[in-house]
Amino acid sequence: IVQDETEEAELHVFACAACGFEMMPAKGREGKFFPDKFKCPICGADKDQFWDMNDPDDPRNKEEAEPEAKESAGKATKGADDKANPKA
């Protein structure tokens, strides 16, 4: 159980690029979850297909954040449009 933001920042959630399967190994045990012959339990992808979703430097995390930012901006614009052009 996460007690504060510092502990939350230390958590690692790994996602499979092939199928989206996510796993959260216990803190400090990440290496045990990815032995050399590790395969995704869902699709069989190799361990090099997994990335840390909490790594701000991984470009795959930036790709996922961009659509969310665009979607949020779209919702804000839609709300503004609805106020500017109310239905009669």
Contacts in CASP RR format, 6 or more apart in sequence:
PFRMAT RR
TARGET T0000
AUTHOR 0000-0000-0000
METHOD contacts of the structure
MODEL  1
IVQDETEEAELHVFACAACGFEMMPAKGREGKFFPDKFKCPICGADKDQF
WDMNDPDDPRNKEEAEPEAKESAGKATKGADDKANPKA
2 8 0 8 1.000
2 11 0 8 1.000
7 27 0 8 1.000
9 54 0 8 1.000
10 27 0 8 1.000
11 24 0 8 1.000
11 27 0 8 1.000
11 54 0 8 1.000
12 24 0 8 1.000
12 25 0 8 1.000
12 27 0 8 1.000
12 30 0 8 1.000
12 52 0 8 1.000
12 53 0 8 1.000
12 54 0 8 1.000
13 22 0 8 1.000
13 23 0 8 1.000
13 24 0 8 1.000
13 52 0 8 1.000
13 53 0 8 1.000
13 54 0 8 1.000
14 22 0 8 1.000
14 23 0 8 1.000
14 24 0 8 1.000
14 25 0 8 1.000
14 30 0 8 1.000
14 33 0 8 1.000
14 34 0 8 1.000
14 50 0 8 1.000
14 51 0 8 1.000
14 52 0 8 1.000
14 53 0 8 1.000
15 21 0 8 1.000
15 22 0 8 1.000
15 50 0 8 1.000
15 51 0 8 1.000
15 53 0 8 1.000
16 22 0 8 1.000
16 40 0 8 1.000
16 42 0 8 1.000
16 43 0 8 1.000
16 45 0 8 1.000
16 49 0 8 1.000
16 50 0 8 1.000
17 45 0 8 1.000
17 49 0 8 1.000
17 50 0 8 1.000
17 51 0 8 1.000
17 60 0 8 1.000
18 40 0 8 1.000
18 43 0 8 1.000
18 44 0 8 1.000
18 45 0 8 1.000
18 49 0 8 1.000
19 40 0 8 1.000
19 42 0 8 1.000
19 43 0 8 1.000
19 45 0 8 1.000
20 42 0 8 1.000
21 40 0 8 1.000
21 41 0 8 1.000
21 42 0 8 1.000
21 43 0 8 1.000
22 53 0 8 1.000
23 33 0 8 1.000
25 31 0 8 1.000
25 32 0 8 1.000
25 33 0 8 1.000
34 47 0 8 1.000
34 50 0 8 1.000
35 47 0 8 1.000
36 47 0 8 1.000
38 46 0 8 1.000
38 47 0 8 1.000
39 45 0 8 1.000
39 46 0 8 1.000
39 47 0 8 1.000
40 46 0 8 1.000
40 49 0 8 1.000
40 50 0 8 1.000
51 58 0 8 1.000
51 60 0 8 1.000
51 61 0 8 1.000
52 58 0 8 1.000
53 61 0 8 1.000
54 61 0 8 1.000
55 61 0 8 1.000
END
